[in-house]
C-alpha cells in the first residue's frame, strides 16, 4: 500500500489511445462532468488520424 497505485502502461497504438479516451469520455458523460467530457472530446479529435486527399496534378 505504501507504493500507491500501479501506473497504467501507455497505449501502444493510436487505436488503443482512442479506446482509452472514448471510455474516459463515456464515464465523464455518465458522471455529468461536462468540463472533463469537453476536454476529452478535444483530446479525441487530436488523436484521430488525419487522412488527406491526394492533390490532383494540373496537366
Protein Blocks (a to p, Z undefined) as FASTA:
>chain_A
ZZopadddddfbfklmmmmmmmmmmmmmmnopaklmmmmmmmmmmmpccddddddddZZ
